[in-house]
Amino acid sequence: MILESFSDLYKKKILCITSEKPLTIPEILQTCKISTPVGYRKINSLIKVGFVRAVDTAVQNGKKVKKYESIFDDVKIYIDKDTLKVKVKLKRK
């Protein structure tokens, strides 16, 4: 799942931007320059597999909205001849 998510350009952008700081979905879409329908599908997919989680709330336009962050602090993918290695550092709660 990690390789699949990081090979998808939009999911990779979402994971990278939300690893820096928690953001609302509109902030994620704007920062990553992703259309709303595609962005919601990608974010919901990442939430479903547990790679993005709700961690906080904010008020936008008078409504309470969730802020999301990636569970990954760092991900490194190494490919060497016939070997594939993935090193993951998870964030602490």
C-alpha positions in Angstrom: 0.0 0.0 0.0 2.9 2.4 0.7 4.4 1.9 -2.7 1.0 2.2 -4.4 0.3 5.5 -2.5 3.7 7.0 -3.2 3.5 6.0 -6.9 0.3 8.0 -7.3 1.3 11.7 -7.9 -1.7 13.1 -6.1 -1.5 10.8 -3.1 2.2 11.5 -2.8 1.6 15.3 -2.8 -1.1 14.8 -0.1 1.1 12.7 2.1 4.1 15.0 1.7 2.2 18.2 2.5 0.3 16.7 5.5 3.5 15.3 6.9 4.7 18.9 7.5 1.6 20.1 9.4 -2.1 19.3 9.8 -4.4 20.9 7.1 -8.1 21.0 6.3 -9.2 19.3 3.1 -9.7 22.6 1.3 -6.2 23.7 2.3 -4.8 20.4 1.1 -6.6 20.7 -2.3 -5.4 24.3 -2.7 -1.8 23.7 -1.7 -1.5 20.6 -3.9 -3.5 22.1 -6.8 -5.8 19.1 -7.0 -9.4 19.4 -8.2 -12.1 18.8 -5.6 -13.6 15.5 -6.9 -10.1 13.9 -7.4 -8.8 15.3 -4.2 -11.6 14.0 -2.0 -11.3 10.5 -3.6 -7.5 10.5 -3.0 -7.8 11.8 0.6 -10.6 9.4 1.5 -8.6 6.5 0.1 -5.6 7.5 2.3 -7.9 7.9 5.3 -9.4 4.4 4.6 -6.0 2.7 4.6 -4.9 4.7 7.7 -2.1 6.8 6.1 -3.9 10.1 6.8 -5.7 10.8 10.1 -7.8 13.5 11.6 -5.9 15.2 14.4 -7.4 18.6 15.1 -10.3 20.9 14.1 -10.5 24.4 12.8 -13.2 26.9 12.0 -13.6 27.9 8.3 -16.5 30.0 7.0 -18.2 29.6 10.4 -18.1 25.8 10.3 -16.0 23.4 12.3 -13.8 21.3 10.0 -11.2 18.6 10.6 -7.5 18.9 10.1 -5.6 15.9 8.7 -2.0 14.8 8.9 0.0 12.0 7.4 1.1 9.2 9.8 4.5 9.2 8.1 7.4 11.3 9.4 9.7 10.0 6.7 9.6 7.4 3.9 12.6 6.3 1.9 12.3 3.9 -1.0 15.4 2.2 -2.3 15.7 0.2 -5.5 19.0 -1.7 -6.1 19.1 -4.3 -8.9 16.7 -7.1 -7.7 16.1 -5.5 -4.2 13.4 -3.1 -3.1 13.6 -1.6 0.4 11.1 0.7 2.1 12.1 2.5 5.3 9.3 4.2 7.2 9.4 6.4 10.2 6.0 7.0 11.7 4.9 10.1 13.6 4.2 9.8 17.3 0.7 10.7 18.4 
